C-alpha cells in the first residue's frame, strides 16, 4: 500500500471494512470512518479507480482484488 496516499489508504480500508459502498461521499460514511472531506474522498476514489484498486459495480464500490480485500479486513 506504499503507492497509495494517506487519503487513499483511509478510503480503501473503509471500503474493505464495509464490503460494498453505495455512497462513499455521504456524510454518514465519511463520519463513520473518520475520512477527510467529501471532495478529498472523491479525488481519492477517482485515483483508486484509475489504479484498479477499487471497482464500481451496480450496487456500489468494492475492492477489485479479493485477496487484497481480505488482507485489508484483517488490519
N, C-alpha and C positions, 0 to 999 in steps of 0.2 A: 504494500500500500504506500510505498515511499514516493510513487509517481503521482499521488493524489495530494491536493492542497488540504489544508485543515478543514475548510468548509465541506469539501467533497468527502473527506473521511467521515465527518459527523453525519452527513446525509446518507452515505452508503450504509453506515452502521444502523441508522434509524430505519431505513427501508428494509434491511435484513431483519431487524427486530420485529417489524410489522408483518413481513412476508409479502404483502402487496399493499401498495399505497395509491389510492384513487386521487387524492388531492394533496400532494406534498407541500404546496404553498399555503395550505389552510392554517389559520391561527391555532387551531387545536393541535394539529400535527407538529407545528413549529414549537409551541409551548411544551407539549408533552416530551419532546426530545431535546429541548433546550437548544434549538437551532438559531442561527442568525436571522436576519430579516428575510421577508419573502423574496425580495429582489436577489439577495445572496443565494437563497435556495434555488431560485430559477436559474441563475448563472451556473451554479454547481451542478444542477440537474442536466443542463444542456451539455456541459463538458463531460459528465459521466456517460451520457448517451453517445457522444462523439467517440469516446474511448471504448464503447461497447461494454461498459461495466453495468449499466442499467438499461433495461429494455421496457418499452411501453406496450402493454397488452390492452385488450378491450376493457379489462377490469381495472387496470392501473399499472403502476410502475413496479418492476421486480428486478432482482439481481440476476443478470444474464447467466452467469456461471453458477451452476448448482453447488459445486464444491466450495467455491468462494463464499457463497451464501451460507452454507453450513459452517464454515470456518468463522465467519463474522458473528454468527449467532452464539458461538462458544466464547467469544471475547467478553 
